[in-house]
Amino acid sequence: MTRRTEWPVSATDQHAGPGHESTAGYMAGSEGAHEPEAGRGTGSGAGFGEGAGRRDRSRTRSSGSPSSSRAEKGEPRDPVEQARNICLRLLTGTPRTRKQLADALRKREIPDEAAEEVLSRFEDVGLIDDAAFADAWVESRHHGRGLARRALVRELRTKGVDSAVIDEAVGQLDPEQEEATARELVARKLRSTSGLERHKRLRRLSGMLARKGYGEGMALRVVRQALEEEGEDTEGLDEPF
């Protein structure tokens, strides 16, 4: 007989009001039921006896459908429970956007209704928060990789974050901070270009900033100033990169 997965109810859940479900309840549901160990046949004759019966059952299980295979591994048959488990595994240690989780559920062929139910509930309890994700992404990628607002917007769009949420997140990055970061990036790379002609230095340094999302005007200005401070003649160095 197949054992049904039970979802433990914490003390917090027992005292919660109608319609409330705690985060702990979701976390508890991530553990599937354990499949009993299959018996091993010991008979070596014509296939009679208990051992043969066990071998026949083993062959039946091994050639079963994908859903039977999932059940043997302890995965729930209920699509809502499957969706919960998939999302919890993906969220372990790594924040993700709603679209990233929705794409993962679709890839696993979870029905749309079950996916929508779980994703909405995860948003209600704070396990999915695209605004917080976007804020953290901007902070990390700007200070860690030196990315400008344009590059940050591209990355957040690919992760399915809403445009209004993106605008609010990147709005925290003011132009002064963005230009200061561009100067730091150029200062780190300036020495490695010291043996090149000035036009090549300009193109290489400006191109580096462009790949990180900085606009052409800012990039040229920052690079020219850095070269001038080094003593380089920048007369005529106004070519686009």
HUDA-V898560 format. One record per residue. N is the residue number from 1. RES is the residue in one small letter. SS is DSSP state (h for helix, s for strand, l for the rest). Layout:
# HUDA-V898560
n:N res:RES ss:SS
n:N res:RES ss:SS
This chain:
# HUDA-V898560
n:1 res:m ss:l
n:2 res:t ss:l
n:3 res:r ss:l
n:4 res:r ss:l
n:5 res:t ss:l
n:6 res:e ss:l
n:7 res:w ss:l
n:8 res:p ss:l
n:9 res:v ss:l
n:10 res:s ss:l
n:11 res:a ss:h
n:12 res:t ss:h
n:13 res:d ss:h
n:14 res:q ss:h
n:15 res:h ss:l
n:16 res:a ss:l
n:17 res:g ss:l
n:18 res:p ss:l
n:19 res:g ss:l
n:20 res:h ss:l
n:21 res:e ss:l
n:22 res:s ss:l
n:23 res:t ss:h
n:24 res:a ss:h
n:25 res:g ss:h
n:26 res:y ss:h
n:27 res:m ss:h
n:28 res:a ss:h
n:29 res:g ss:l
n:30 res:s ss:l
n:31 res:e ss:l
n:32 res:g ss:l
n:33 res:a ss:l
n:34 res:h ss:l
n:35 res:e ss:l
n:36 res:p ss:l
n:37 res:e ss:l
n:38 res:a ss:l
n:39 res:g ss:l
n:40 res:r ss:l
n:41 res:g ss:l
n:42 res:t ss:l
n:43 res:g ss:l
n:44 res:s ss:l
n:45 res:g ss:l
n:46 res:a ss:l
n:47 res:g ss:l
n:48 res:f ss:l
n:49 res:g ss:h
n:50 res:e ss:h
n:51 res:g ss:h
n:52 res:a ss:h
n:53 res:g ss:h
n:54 res:r ss:h
n:55 res:r ss:h
n:56 res:d ss:h
n:57 res:r ss:h
n:58 res:s ss:h
n:59 res:r ss:h
n:60 res:t ss:h
n:61 res:r ss:h
n:62 res:s ss:h
n:63 res:s ss:l
n:64 res:g ss:l
n:65 res:s ss:l
n:66 res:p ss:h
n:67 res:s ss:h
n:68 res:s ss:h
n:69 res:s ss:h
n:70 res:r ss:h
n:71 res:a ss:h
n:72 res:e ss:h
n:73 res:k ss:l
n:74 res:g ss:l
n:75 res:e ss:l
n:76 res:p ss:l
n:77 res:r ss:l
n:78 res:d ss:l
n:79 res:p ss:h
n:80 res:v ss:h
n:81 res:e ss:h
n:82 res:q ss:h
n:83 res:a ss:h
n:84 res:r ss:h
n:85 res:n ss:h
n:86 res:i ss:h
n:87 res:c ss:h
n:88 res:l ss:h
n:89 res:r ss:h
n:90 res:l ss:h
n:91 res:l ss:h
n:92 res:t ss:l
n:93 res:g ss:l
n:94 res:t ss:l
n:95 res:p ss:l
n:96 res:r ss:l
n:97 res:t ss:l
n:98 res:r ss:h
n:99 res:k ss:h
n:100 res:q ss:h
n:101 res:l ss:h
n:102 res:a ss:h
n:103 res:d ss:h
n:104 res:a ss:h
n:105 res:l ss:h
n:106 res:r ss:h
n:107 res:k ss:h
n:108 res:r ss:l
n:109 res:e ss:l
n:110 res:i ss:l
n:111 res:p ss:l
n:112 res:d ss:h
n:113 res:e ss:h
n:114 res:a ss:h
n:115 res:a ss:h
n:116 res:e ss:h
n:117 res:e ss:h
n:118 res:v ss:h
n:119 res:l ss:h
n:120 res:s ss:h
n:121 res:r ss:h
n:122 res:f ss:h
n:123 res:e ss:h
n:124 res:d ss:h
n:125 res:v ss:l
n:126 res:g ss:l
n:127 res:l ss:l
n:128 res:i ss:l
n:129 res:d ss:l
n:130 res:d ss:h
n:131 res:a ss:h
n:132 res:a ss:h
n:133 res:f ss:h
n:134 res:a ss:h
n:135 res:d ss:h
n:136 res:a ss:h
n:137 res:w ss:h
n:138 res:v ss:h
n:139 res:e ss:h
n:140 res:s ss:h
n:141 res:r ss:h
n:142 res:h ss:h
n:143 res:h ss:h
n:144 res:g ss:h
n:145 res:r ss:h
n:146 res:g ss:l
n:147 res:l ss:l
n:148 res:a ss:l
n:149 res:r ss:h
n:150 res:r ss:h
n:151 res:a ss:h
n:152 res:l ss:h
n:153 res:v ss:h
n:154 res:r ss:h
n:155 res:e ss:h
n:156 res:l ss:h
n:157 res:r ss:h
n:158 res:t ss:h
n:159 res:k ss:l
n:160 res:g ss:l
n:161 res:v ss:l
n:162 res:d ss:l
n:163 res:s ss:h
n:164 res:a ss:h
n:165 res:v ss:h
n:166 res:i ss:h
n:167 res:d ss:h
n:168 res:e ss:h
n:169 res:a ss:h
n:170 res:v ss:h
n:171 res:g ss:l
n:172 res:q ss:l
n:173 res:l ss:l
n:174 res:d ss:l
n:175 res:p ss:h
n:176 res:e ss:h
n:177 res:q ss:h
n:178 res:e ss:h
n:179 res:e ss:h
n:180 res:a ss:h
n:181 res:t ss:h
n:182 res:a ss:h
n:183 res:r ss:h
n:184 res:e ss:h
n:185 res:l ss:h
n:186 res:v ss:h
n:187 res:a ss:h
n:188 res:r ss:h
n:189 res:k ss:h
n:190 res:l ss:h
n:191 res:r ss:h
n:192 res:s ss:h
n:193 res:t ss:h
n:194 res:s ss:l
n:195 res:g ss:l
n:196 res:l ss:l
n:197 res:e ss:l
n:198 res:r ss:h
n:199 res:h ss:h
n:200 res:k ss:h
n:201 res:r ss:h
n:202 res:l ss:h
n:203 res:r ss:h
n:204 res:r ss:h
n:205 res:l ss:h
n:206 res:s ss:h
n:207 res:g ss:h
n:208 res:m ss:h
n:209 res:l ss:h
n:210 res:a ss:h
n:211 res:r ss:h
n:212 res:k ss:l
n:213 res:g ss:l
n:214 res:y ss:l
n:215 res:g ss:l
n:216 res:e ss:h
n:217 res:g ss:h
n:218 res:m ss:h
n:219 res:a ss:h
n:220 res:l ss:h
n:221 res:r ss:h
n:222 res:v ss:h
n:223 res:v ss:h
n:224 res:r ss:h
n:225 res:q ss:h
n:226 res:a ss:h
n:227 res:l ss:h
n:228 res:e ss:h
n:229 res:e ss:h
n:230 res:e ss:l
n:231 res:g ss:l
n:232 res:e ss:l
n:233 res:d ss:l
n:234 res:t ss:l
n:235 res:e ss:l
n:236 res:g ss:l
n:237 res:l ss:l
n:238 res:d ss:l
n:239 res:e ss:l
n:240 res:p ss:l
n:241 res:f ss:l
